[in-house]
Amino acid sequence: MDRFINNRAPKRLLLIFILMTALSLGLSFFTADKCAKAIVSRQIRAELAAAGGGRITAPPEESSIAAGEERFGDYGIDRSLPPEIMPDFPAVRRTVFIPLFSILTALSAIWLALSVRELMTLYRDLEKLRAECIAAADKPSRSVSMYGEDLSTLRRISESADLLAGRLNSLSSRLSGEQKYLRSFLTDLSHQIKTSLAVVRLNTDILSEIEDLPEERREKLSDEIQLNLDGMERLVVEAIKLAKLNAGAVEYDMELCSPAEACSLAIRRMAPLLRRKNINVTASLPEDIKLVCDKAWLCEAVENVIKNSADHSECTEIRAELAETPVMVTIAISDNGKGIPQEDIPKLFERFSSGSKDTTMYSSGLGMSIAQKIMRAHGGDILAYSEPGKGTRFEFVFIKS
């Protein structure tokens, strides 16, 4: 009953039924009147023919009708007599009208009943679909059942609702994953900053409270403060870069250029660190190899990998190579350091996982993750090959389109 009362369509069907009944009434009356006139007119002709000597069981003949008209001419009775004045006319018209109107009304009523039944079935399925959509909104893992016949509008609505529920489920899973990622990222970031802040605070307290510190000790504490402040600065800068990469907020300036330029620039920018650590760099970077890339971000990725090797591999030599095949372009950064155990290679690109036990702020622990995201944004990836005691090789692989 609620579905009937709270929706306009059943009321419209009822209004259509009333209009159809009114039309049936008018049509039945019009048809009955025409039929009655034809029947009574034929009846008048038959009676005139009978009065003119014709047989009652035979069709009226013109001669018999004319003889009848001549016989009743003095009374003004002829074949043109209006049927409406005959006493049987109302009865004949009623005899035709009632069955015809009843049949038309019954057909309209049957149409109304079937239409309302189908409509109520449709509303019932829509109510079930609505309930399932609400349940899917509360529990995104739920799917939506299919209603209606194949290719029907209700079936297409059901399929669309199920597709929407699936996408909501996927979106919810992604949001849940992003929330976990954000919590983990903030936890790691705060831990890294707190570690350096503790060193800065401790050294500052020592410098401020102990006045007769030896100059050598004072310089060492100052250097440690500066080192940790530099590390925190790099950490914040790289955290912002990683956040922008994760959010898809980076606009890459893709153009055809030589990746050798990006690699050479990365080596020059890392030169002070490499000299301080007595690491020799050799390069084989053919400038005729071209690649569609963002040169600045590619330089950032290569620089991060070189820095990771310099900080954690305990190497004395780093080699940069650029090679091309018919299907790919490869940039390789290899070192002769202590290598990485096979079980630790998958962790290289995780945040704050440098592949070593080093707990200083020389490395933020974000560089490799940033490098991987830059490469994947270019449609490529970074592969790592290493054996303990035999060094590590990182390959930037770009697949040609």
C-alpha positions as semicolon CSV with decimal commas, in nm:
position;residue;x (nm);y (nm);z (nm)
1;M;0,000;0,000;0,000
2;D;0,287;0,237;0,080
3;R;0,431;0,181;-0,265
4;F;0,094;0,273;-0,416
5;I;0,039;0,580;-0,199
6;N;0,394;0,720;-0,203
7;N;0,448;0,702;-0,579
8;R;0,292;0,899;-0,859
9;A;0,297;0,629;-1,125
10;P;0,009;0,418;-0,975
11;K;-0,199;0,732;-0,937
12;R;-0,131;0,818;-1,298
13;L;-0,237;0,468;-1,401
14;L;-0,561;0,512;-1,205
15;L;-0,621;0,848;-1,372
16;I;-0,557;0,690;-1,713
17;F;-0,806;0,415;-1,623
18;I;-1,071;0,675;-1,535
19;L;-1,006;0,856;-1,863
20;M;-1,024;0,527;-2,053
21;T;-1,353;0,447;-1,880
22;A;-1,492;0,785;-1,977
23;L;-1,378;0,734;-2,335
24;S;-1,527;0,385;-2,331
25;L;-1,854;0,533;-2,209
26;G;-1,862;0,791;-2,487
27;L;-1,750;0,544;-2,753
28;S;-1,999;0,281;-2,639
29;F;-2,287;0,531;-2,638
30;F;-2,189;0,664;-2,982
31;T;-2,157;0,311;-3,125
32;A;-2,477;0,193;-2,959
33;D;-2,667;0,495;-3,097
34;K;-2,540;0,431;-3,450
35;C;-2,618;0,061;-3,424
36;A;-2,965;0,130;-3,283
37;K;-3,043;0,371;-3,567
38;A;-2,931;0,116;-3,825
39;I;-3,126;-0,167;-3,661
40;V;-3,448;0,032;-3,611
41;S;-3,423;0,172;-3,965
42;R;-3,401;-0,179;-4,104
43;Q;-3,687;-0,276;-3,875
44;I;-3,903;0,007;-4,020
45;R;-3,822;-0,108;-4,375
46;A;-3,907;-0,467;-4,282
47;E;-4,243;-0,365;-4,131
48;L;-4,329;-0,148;-4,435
49;A;-4,239;-0,442;-4,663
50;A;-4,459;-0,674;-4,454
51;A;-4,747;-0,422;-4,474
52;G;-4,695;-0,403;-4,852
53;G;-4,739;-0,779;-4,894
54;G;-4,381;-0,897;-4,859
55;R;-4,276;-1,206;-4,668
56;I;-4,152;-1,156;-4,312
57;T;-3,883;-1,423;-4,352
58;A;-3,746;-1,275;-4,673
59;P;-3,530;-0,965;-4,717
60;P;-3,746;-0,657;-4,776
61;E;-3,797;-0,576;-5,144
62;E;-3,831;-0,225;-5,286
63;S;-4,167;-0,298;-5,433
64;S;-4,303;-0,426;-5,103
65;I;-4,159;-0,127;-4,916
66;A;-4,316;0,113;-5,171
67;A;-4,653;-0,064;-5,137
68;G;-4,633;-0,033;-4,758
69;E;-4,546;0,338;-4,784
70;E;-4,846;0,387;-5,012
71;R;-5,069;0,203;-4,767
72;F;-4,958;0,415;-4,469
73;G;-4,906;0,735;-4,664
74;D;-5,209;0,898;-4,509
75;Y;-5,042;0,854;-4,165
76;G;-4,708;1,003;-4,268
77;I;-4,525;0,673;-4,225
78;D;-4,248;0,596;-4,476
79;R;-3,890;0,467;-4,487
80;S;-3,752;0,813;-4,390
81;L;-3,920;0,796;-4,052
82;P;-3,658;0,892;-3,777
83;P;-3,560;0,579;-3,579
84;E;-3,542;0,775;-3,252
85;I;-3,924;0,812;-3,236
86;M;-3,975;0,439;-3,243
87;P;-4,059;0,287;-2,901
88;D;-3,800;0,010;-2,939
89;F;-3,513;0,249;-3,013
90;P;-3,403;0,303;-2,645
91;A;-3,418;-0,069;-2,575
92;V;-3,215;-0,155;-2,883
93;R;-2,958;0,112;-2,802
94;R;-2,933;-0,011;-2,442
95;T;-2,897;-0,369;-2,563
96;V;-2,591;-0,269;-2,767
97;F;-2,450;-0,018;-2,517
98;I;-2,435;-0,233;-2,203
99;P;-2,233;-0,527;-2,342
100;L;-2,002;-0,297;-2,540
101;F;-1,935;-0,068;-2,244
102;S;-1,890;-0,366;-2,013
103;I;-1,635;-0,526;-2,245
104;L;-1,436;-0,205;-2,287
105;T;-1,444;-0,134;-1,913
106;A;-1,340;-0,491;-1,833
107;L;-1,046;-0,465;-2,075
108;S;-0,942;-0,135;-1,916
109;A;-0,971;-0,289;-1,569
110;I;-0,760;-0,587;-1,674
111;W;-0,501;-0,348;-1,820
112;L;-0,502;-0,149;-1,495
113;A;-0,463;-0,461;-1,280
114;L;-0,176;-0,598;-1,488
115;S;-0,004;-0,259;-1,505
116;V;-0,033;-0,202;-1,130
117;R;0,089;-0,556;-1,063
118;E;0,396;-0,511;-1,284
119;L;0,457;-0,168;-1,136
120;M;0,435;-0,300;-0,780
121;T;0,674;-0,580;-0,872
122;L;0,912;-0,321;-1,014
123;Y;0,880;-0,107;-0,699
124;R;0,940;-0,412;-0,482
125;D;1,262;-0,493;-0,669
126;L;1,365;-0,128;-0,654
127;E;1,310;-0,128;-0,277
128;K;1,526;-0,440;-0,247
129;L;1,790;-0,277;-0,468
130;R;1,776;0,036;-0,251
131;A;1,821;-0,172;0,065
132;E;2,121;-0,351;-0,088
133;C;2,276;-0,019;-0,197
134;I;2,241;0,113;0,160
135;A;2,395;-0,207;0,295
136;A;2,677;-0,182;0,040
137;A;2,737;0,179;0,147
138;D;2,764;0,069;0,512
139;K;2,968;-0,242;0,428
140;P;3,163;-0,175;0,108
141;S;3,263;-0,540;0,076
142;R;2,904;-0,639;-0,010
143;S;2,789;-0,679;-0,369
144;V;2,452;-0,591;-0,520
145;S;2,218;-0,859;-0,657
146;M;2,084;-0,846;-1,011
147;Y;1,713;-0,767;-1,058
148;G;1,491;-0,759;-1,364
149;E;1,519;-0,939;-1,695
150;D;1,825;-0,927;-1,918
151;L;1,867;-0,596;-2,103
152;S;1,586;-0,438;-1,900
153;T;1,629;-0,096;-1,742
154;L;1,611;-0,246;-1,393
155;R;1,886;-0,494;-1,479
156;R;2,107;-0,213;-1,611
157;I;2,041;-0,013;-1,294
158;S;2,134;-0,320;-1,086
159;E;2,454;-0,367;-1,284
160;S;2,540;0,002;-1,243
161;A;2,471;-0,017;-0,867
162;D;2,690;-0,327;-0,838
163;L;2,966;-0,153;-1,036
164;L;2,937;0,152;-0,811
165;A;2,950;-0,070;-0,501
166;G;3,262;-0,238;-0,637
167;R;3,429;0,095;-0,702
168;L;3,331;0,217;-0,355
169;N;3,486;-0,098;-0,214
170;S;3,804;-0,035;-0,414
171;L;3,808;0,330;-0,307
172;S;3,753;0,232;0,056
173;S;4,039;-0,016;0,037
174;R;4,264;0,246;-0,120
175;L;4,168;0,503;0,144
176;S;4,232;0,249;0,417
177;G;4,570;0,172;0,265
178;E;4,651;0,542;0,233
179;Q;4,555;0,597;0,597
180;K;4,782;0,314;0,707
181;Y;5,057;0,450;0,484
182;L;5,014;0,800;0,628
183;R;5,020;0,674;0,988
184;S;5,329;0,466;0,919
185;F;5,496;0,752;0,730
186;L;5,430;1,004;1,008
187;T;5,547;0,757;1,272
188;D;5,872;0,693;1,084
189;L;5,922;1,060;1,008
190;S;5,866;1,170;1,367
191;H;6,102;0,896;1,489
192;Q;6,377;1,011;1,253
193;I;6,333;1,375;1,352
194;K;6,316;1,294;1,724
195;T;6,644;1,103;1,701
196;S;6,826;1,402;1,554
197;L;6,651;1,647;1,783
198;A;6,769;1,445;2,081
199;V;7,128;1,472;1,959
200;V;7,091;1,846;1,896
201;R;6,931;1,904;2,237
202;L;7,193;1,697;2,421
203;N;7,486;1,865;2,248
204;T;7,332;2,210;2,298
205;D;7,285;2,143;2,669
206;I;7,645;2,028;2,700
207;L;7,771;2,340;2,519
208;S;7,561;2,573;2,731
209;E;7,621;2,409;3,071
210;I;7,991;2,320;3,054
211;E;8,200;2,633;3,011
212;D;8,549;2,484;3,021
213;L;8,503;2,232;2,740
214;P;8,815;2,173;2,533
215;E;8,802;2,346;2,199
216;E;8,833;2,017;2,014
217;R;8,536;1,873;2,204
218;R;8,333;2,190;2,148
219;E;8,396;2,177;1,773
220;K;8,299;1,810;1,759
221;L;7,969;1,880;1,936
222;S;7,901;2,174;1,703
223;D;7,977;1,960;1,401
224;E;7,734;1,693;1,526
225;I;7,464;1,958;1,575
226;Q;7,521;2,091;1,222
227;L;7,526;1,739;1,080
228;N;7,193;1,650;1,239
229;L;7,035;1,984;1,139
230;D;7,144;1,920;0,778
231;G;6,999;1,572;0,802
232;M;6,666;1,702;0,932
233;E;6,656;1,957;0,652
234;R;6,714;1,686;0,391
235;L;6,456;1,466;0,559
236;V;6,188;1,736;0,546
237;V;6,271;1,824;0,183
238;E;6,261;1,460;0,074
239;A;5,945;1,393;0,275
240;I;5,775;1,678;0,088
241;K;5,897;1,536;-0,245
242;L;5,770;1,189;-0,157
243;A;5,433;1,329;-0,047
244;K;5,398;1,516;-0,377
245;L;5,490;1,203;-0,574
246;N;5,240;0,991;-0,381
247;A;4,967;1,250;-0,431
248;G;5,032;1,269;-0,805
249;A;5,096;1,642;-0,768
250;V;5,414;1,640;-0,976
251;E;5,391;1,765;-1,334
252;Y;5,666;1,604;-1,539
253;D;5,818;1,802;-1,825
254;M;5,866;1,516;-2,069
255;E;6,090;1,586;-2,367
256;L;6,333;1,401;-2,590
257;C;6,679;1,446;-2,442
258;S;6,998;1,262;-2,361
259;P;6,983;1,077;-2,023
260;A;7,364;1,113;-2,018
261;E;7,315;1,479;-1,926
262;A;7,099;1,388;-1,627
263;C;7,350;1,126;-1,508
264;S;7,646;1,362;-1,548
265;L;7,464;1,633;-1,354
266;A;7,381;1,387;-1,074
267;I;7,748;1,286;-1,050
268;R;7,861;1,650;-1,035
269;R;7,609;1,729;-0,761
270;M;7,727;1,429;-0,557
271;A;8,096;1,508;-0,611
272;P;8,157;1,672;-0,266
273;L;8,013;1,371;-0,083
274;L;8,206;1,127;-0,302
275;R;8,534;1,314;-0,246
276;R;8,478;1,322;0,129
277;K;8,429;0,946;0,130
278;N;8,721;0,886;-0,110
279;I;8,498;0,720;-0,369
280;N;8,616;0,716;-0,728
281;V;8,351;0,754;-1,002
282;T;8,384;0,627;-1,359
283;A;8,121;0,681;-1,626
284;S;8,035;0,545;-1,969
285;L;7,754;0,770;-2,087
286;P;7,707;0,790;-2,465
287;E;7,541;1,120;-2,548
288;D;7,381;0,993;-2,870
289;I;7,129;0,784;-2,677
290;K;6,797;0,970;-2,655
291;L;6,501;0,919;-2,424
292;V;6,170;1,092;-2,356
293;C;6,194;1,192;-1,990
294;D;6,193;1,474;-1,737
295;K;6,566;1,546;-1,710
296;A;6,544;1,717;-1,370
297;W;6,350;1,437;-1,201
298;L;6,564;1,168;-1,367
299;C;6,870;1,344;-1,226
300;E;6,703;1,335;-0,883
301;A;6,648;0,958;-0,911
302;V;7,005;0,884;-1,022
303;E;7,145;1,112;-0,753
304;N;6,946;0,931;-0,482
305;V;7,081;0,593;-0,590
306;I;7,441;0,720;-0,601
307;K;7,398;0,875;-0,256
308;N;7,258;0,551;-0,119
309;S;7,560;0,359;-0,248
310;A;7,801;0,621;-0,112
311;D;7,637;0,626;0,232
312;H;7,576;0,259;0,292
313;S;7,779;0,028;0,067
314;E;8,127;0,108;0,209
315;C;8,249;0,113;-0,152
316;T;8,557;0,274;-0,305
317;E;8,430;0,291;-0,661
318;I;8,099;0,371;-0,830
319;R;8,041;0,323;-1,201
320;A;7,764;0,481;-1,412
321;E;7,677;0,324;-1,748
322;L;7,422;0,405;-2,017
323;A;7,321;0,143;-2,276
324;E;7,053;0,100;-2,541
325;T;6,890;-0,202;-2,704
326;P;6,606;-0,215;-2,961
327;V;6,351;-0,247;-2,679
328;M;6,492;-0,054;-2,384
329;V;6,731;0,208;-2,248
330;T;6,922;0,117;-1,931
331;I;7,110;0,334;-1,681
332;A;7,324;0,122;-1,448
333;I;7,478;0,243;-1,120
334;S;7,712;-0,018;-0,970
335;D;7,952;-0,018;-0,677
336;N;8,219;-0,250;-0,537
337;G;8,087;-0,232;-0,182
338;K;7,991;-0,494;0,073
339;G;7,672;-0,594;-0,113
340;I;7,323;-0,661;0,015
341;P;7,180;-0,994;0,136
342;Q;6,915;-1,130;-0,098
343;E;6,644;-1,115;0,171
344;D;6,706;-0,742;0,217
345;I;6,681;-0,641;-0,151
346;P;6,297;-0,615;-0,150
347;K;6,324;-0,373;0,143
348;L;6,554;-0,133;-0,041
349;F;6,268;0,079;-0,175
350;E;6,071;0,095;0,147
351;R;6,068;0,421;0,338
352;F;6,345;0,459;0,597
353;S;6,504;0,133;0,490
354;S;6,855;0,199;0,362
355;G;6,980;-0,158;0,364
356;S;7,230;-0,099;0,641
357;K;7,248;-0,067;1,016
358;D;7,358;0,295;0,983
359;T;7,153;0,508;1,221
360;T;7,308;0,847;1,143
361;M;7,130;1,118;0,953
362;Y;7,364;1,093;0,651
363;S;7,070;0,930;0,472
364;S;6,704;1,017;0,518
365;G;6,585;0,671;0,414
366;L;6,349;0,822;0,155
367;G;6,577;0,855;-0,147
368;M;6,532;0,504;-0,288
369;S;6,155;0,521;-0,250
370;I;6,155;0,857;-0,432
371;A;6,377;0,717;-0,709
372;Q;6,143;0,421;-0,761
373;K;5,835;0,645;-0,783
374;I;6,008;0,874;-1,034
375;M;6,099;0,576;-1,252
376;R;5,749;0,430;-1,242
377;A;5,608;0,770;-1,337
378;H;5,832;0,746;-1,645
379;G;5,690;0,404;-1,728
380;G;6,005;0,224;-1,612
381;D;6,141;0,068;-1,294
382;I;6,456;0,012;-1,089
383;L;6,607;-0,335;-1,060
384;A;6,865;-0,428;-0,795
385;Y;7,129;-0,703;-0,823
386;S;7,365;-0,776;-0,536
387;E;7,568;-1,039;-0,357
388;P;7,737;-0,996;-0,018
389;G;8,100;-0,903;-0,074
390;K;8,059;-0,847;-0,449
391;G;7,891;-0,508;-0,464
392;T;7,551;-0,390;-0,587
393;R;7,415;-0,295;-0,928
394;F;7,104;-0,079;-0,978
395;E;6,950;-0,066;-1,324
396;F;6,708;0,207;-1,438
397;V;6,508;0,034;-1,711
398;F;6,306;0,238;-1,966
399;I;6,095;0,040;-2,210
400;K;6,077;0,200;-2,555
401;S;5,729;0,273;-2,684
